[in-house]
């Protein structure tokens, strides 16, 4: 099938295979960009819609609320792109074992629809080469649970590993570790950073509500003693989630 669009990817060292040299993983260069309902509404209006922006945005907001309520009732929801299914994870020891929030988790699984899978067949990949020295986040570990799949625990510490992620200078406005929610609001780490090193950060997750978050690190750190003039923003490729 002919490719209609291309994802440009940077290659970064795979930190999960320390015993294998020259092993890389791909990071989509635009993965840190996100559009929200207002952006979607604006695009619909731009495509010759007779509806006003406010009307479309109101419909999208109402749709989100219906989706949330439906999932909370335990019913799956499917649109043209993804199917979202309620899920309870964990192991039960015996059929009479009650739900235990310490070992069992409530969540939502998302899987691609047939139309979305077919659309992905039109996407090609352009490798830009190894990512430059601007810094990257390789892995986030929830210290309370040991999970590395993106699940994080509010008011608990996470370990962030990568390169050139040290927050410097500490205390400068606009710098630090941020959790960006689905609406684009930033939730900064307010607790003092436990460990602040070029390749490792240990920070306390804010008291976040359930939902999906993008992890962002903003710093002026460099390898030399001289700080860069403008803050660098480093985005973690994997979306984090509070369940």
C-alpha angles and dihedrals in degrees: 000000000000115000115241098183139011134222112217112216136190120212118229129181114273103239092189093068101052092158093058118076124215093017115148139179126210124246118194105234093220097044091106092062117090133183121209135200092278090055091048091050091050091052092050090052090048090056092069098273115165091211121098120248092244091053094051092045090051090052092049091049091050089049091053091052092050091049091051093048092047093051091046087056089057097252124130120240126208129186130168094286112031143015114221116202129185113245137188112196131193138072126284118210101208132354093266095053111125126226111277116194089204093064104016126065132197115217147139127254119211123203131176121257122233090255092053092048090051091049091053089060087072093058122096128191126232115195110216093190132248114343113256127243094278090110134252143208112240103178142358119207124192100223093201094057104016090233120149098179095096098272112131134183121228115239091016131102127261128197115226117194128184137093134299092003098129111128106237132205094020115220096026114135116258094021127105141062119317137185110211114203128212091270092055096253114144121226109194126206103254099177117090111270108256096205124014112182134144092254102025139046128180111194138165115248111233120241092277125181120237112284145080124306139186115221114225129184118194118191145144093214121133135172092261128066089254114087119224114255098235126044116257118222116214118192125198109231094217118074113235123222138202106206 
